[in-house]
Amino acid sequence: MKYEMQSQAPFPMIRFALSRGEKILIAPGSMTYCDSAIHFESKVNTGEGGGIFSAIGRALTSGQSFFITHVTTDAVNAHITLGAPQPGEVCELKLGQEQWVLQDGVFLACDDGVNYTMVRQSRTLSEMFMSASVNHFMMETTGRGSMLIASCGALREVEVNGDTVIVDNTHAVAWTTGLTFKPRILWNEIGAGFVYEFSGYGKVIVQSCCRVSPGKVDS
C-alpha cells in the first residue's frame, strides 16, 4: 500500500497511489477526491466470517459500518485521497507478527493482504448490562500488510509489560491481540465510569479526545 500524508493533525489527508490490479479497502465516506480511473465497489462488511444478518446486527448494536468499500484501478497509475472522519491523527499498523483489535470508527484503509474478522466482545450478562458503553463487535485483524487507523485527537502507544492498564472506553483506539481485555465499571461519587482493563504483554493505542459513537457513552 503506497501512500503519503498530505496533511496531518488536526485534519489529516492521505494520498494513495494504485497500479493496475492493486486493491485497497477503505472506510465508506472517507474518499475526498480521486482520478477518473479509480473504481469503487461497496461490499457487505462481513470480513472473513458472518453474513448479511451478522452485518446488520453489528451496524445496529455497535456502530460498525454495514458496508466496506473496495478500491481498484485498471490504469498503470492512479490516485485517491482520503480524509479522516474527525480532527485527529492517522497512524499505520504493520500487520503480520502483530495483530490488532480495533474500536468501531477508527478503521480508515488497508491493503489487500490484510484480512479481518468481526469479533463479538460481549459474552456475559454483566457485559450485556454495560451494552450502552461496550461494543458488541470489534474488528480483529489477520493476514499481512498495512492498515491505517484514525483517531479523535492525538495518539499515544502504551506498552503493557505484564502489568494492568486501565483505559477509559471512549479513549481506547486499538490493542494487540495478545492482551487480555476486560470491560469494567468504576463507581465513584458522580456515578459509573466505563473502562477497559488490559493485562498481559502488548500495546494499547489511546486517543486524547473523548469520542461518543453508537455503542459508547461518556464516562
TINU-546761 format. One line per 8 residues: number of its first residue (from 1); their letters; for each residue x, y, z of C-alpha. Coordinates in steps of 0.02 Angstrom, whole numbers. Layout:
N
NUM> a> X Y Z | ...
This chain:
219
1> mkyemqsq> 0 0 0 | 86 158 -62 | 30 321 17 | 90 490 76 | 21 605 211 | -32 767 128 | -79 843 295 | -80 780 474
9> apfpmirf> -174 835 629 | -293 916 654 | -367 871 483 | -270 726 404 | -275 690 217 | -188 540 140 | -150 513 -45 | -138 333 -108
17> alsrgeki> -54 276 -270 | -129 122 -351 | -69 23 -501 | -166 -96 -614 | -229 -247 -518 | -196 -171 -348 | -336 -156 -220 | -362 -65 -56
25> liapgsmt> -509 -66 63 | -570 99 133 | -700 158 257 | -863 217 174 | -869 405 152 | -681 430 175 | -641 475 -7 | -611 661 -38
33> ycdsaihf> -557 657 -222 | -481 535 -346 | -432 504 -528 | -567 451 -650 | -479 283 -670 | -520 236 -491 | -662 109 -471 | -768 80 -316
41> eskvntge> -866 -72 -259 | -962 -73 -95 | -975 -243 -10 | -1059 -302 148 | -938 -283 293 | -928 -467 344 | -739 -487 349 | -685 -669 340
49> gggifsai> -841 -733 426 | -1025 -699 452 | -1157 -645 328 | -1280 -509 291 | -1381 -534 450 | -1222 -527 554 | -1176 -363 468 | -1349 -292 505
57> graltsgq> -1331 -341 688 | -1161 -259 703 | -1224 -99 623 | -1368 -90 746 | -1276 -138 904 | -1101 -67 888 | -1098 66 753 | -990 -35 634
65> sffithvt> -1024 12 454 | -1136 -108 359 | -1025 -86 204 | -840 -76 164 | -776 -2 1 | -656 -94 -117 | -549 22 -224 | -461 -35 -384
73> tdavnahi> -398 37 -548 | -364 -25 -724 | -238 114 -754 | -49 100 -742 | -51 231 -606 | -198 313 -517 | -225 410 -358 | -358 426 -224
81> tlgapqpg> -355 542 -74 | -442 503 90 | -490 615 235 | -507 563 417 | -685 569 489 | -639 688 631 | -495 801 687 | -351 695 749
89> evcelklg> -206 590 688 | -182 444 570 | -59 304 604 | -6 144 515 | -18 -29 591 | 104 -158 520 | 13 -325 523 | 93 -495 522
97> qeqwvlqd> 187 -540 680 | 70 -422 773 | -118 -419 752 | -240 -291 822 | -417 -267 886 | -497 -102 831 | -636 0 907 | -777 47 789
105> gvflacdd> -750 203 686 | -559 202 686 | -527 98 527 | -479 206 378 | -394 95 248 | -295 -65 221 | -211 -157 79 | -271 -318 0
113> gvnytmvr> -155 -427 103 | -248 -383 262 | -397 -484 320 | -509 -461 471 | -647 -543 568 | -788 -457 660 | -772 -522 838 | -912 -522 965
121> qsrtlsem> -846 -449 1128 | -996 -455 1246 | -1008 -632 1313 | -1082 -620 1488 | -1237 -547 1567 | -1132 -419 1660 | -1055 -362 1496 | -1226 -353 1416
129> fmsasvnh> -1277 -240 1560 | -1140 -124 1501 | -1200 -131 1320 | -1228 58 1315 | -1041 83 1335 | -958 -75 1268 | -958 -126 1086 | -1034 -295 1047
137> fmmettgr> -924 -313 892 | -747 -256 851 | -631 -281 704 | -490 -406 733 | -354 -408 601 | -272 -558 518 | -154 -577 371 | -4 -471 324
145> gsmliasc> 10 -292 264 | -31 -117 319 | -185 -36 394 | -216 148 429 | -321 200 579 | -385 372 626 | -406 446 799 | -501 584 883
153> galrevev> -361 698 943 | -181 645 972 | -124 463 976 | -10 379 1101 | 51 199 1108 | 54 124 1283 | 160 -31 1321 | 85 -163 1435
161> ngdtvivd> 226 -269 1508 | 149 -398 1623 | 52 -267 1720 | -125 -197 1705 | -175 -37 1615 | -349 40 1632 | -411 148 1486 | -572 247 1476
169> nthavawt> -684 160 1349 | -702 318 1242 | -513 341 1231 | -462 164 1181 | -424 152 995 | -340 -16 964 | -240 -151 1054 | -136 -303 1010
177> tgltfkpr> -224 -471 1013 | -106 -546 1143 | -178 -435 1279 | -316 -492 1397 | -462 -372 1376 | -600 -345 1505 | -735 -210 1513 | -767 -143 1687
185> ilwneiga> -874 -19 1782 | -787 100 1901 | -905 177 2028 | -868 345 2106 | -958 489 2189 | -1025 556 2023 | -1085 390 1952 | -1021 249 1843
193> gfvyefsg> -865 260 1736 | -845 131 1597 | -668 72 1564 | -568 -65 1478 | -441 -162 1579 | -291 -230 1484 | -166 -353 1557 | -26 -463 1493
201> ygkvivqs> 100 -411 1361 | 64 -299 1212 | 16 -124 1160 | -135 -11 1177 | -162 143 1068 | -258 281 1155 | -327 447 1092 | -327 613 1183
209> ccrvspgk> -507 661 1148 | -667 576 1202 | -769 513 1055 | -951 464 1079 | -1023 347 949 | -1152 206 943 | -1102 78 1074 | -1022 206 1190
217> vds> -1071 334 1319 | -972 466 1410 | -887 412 1569
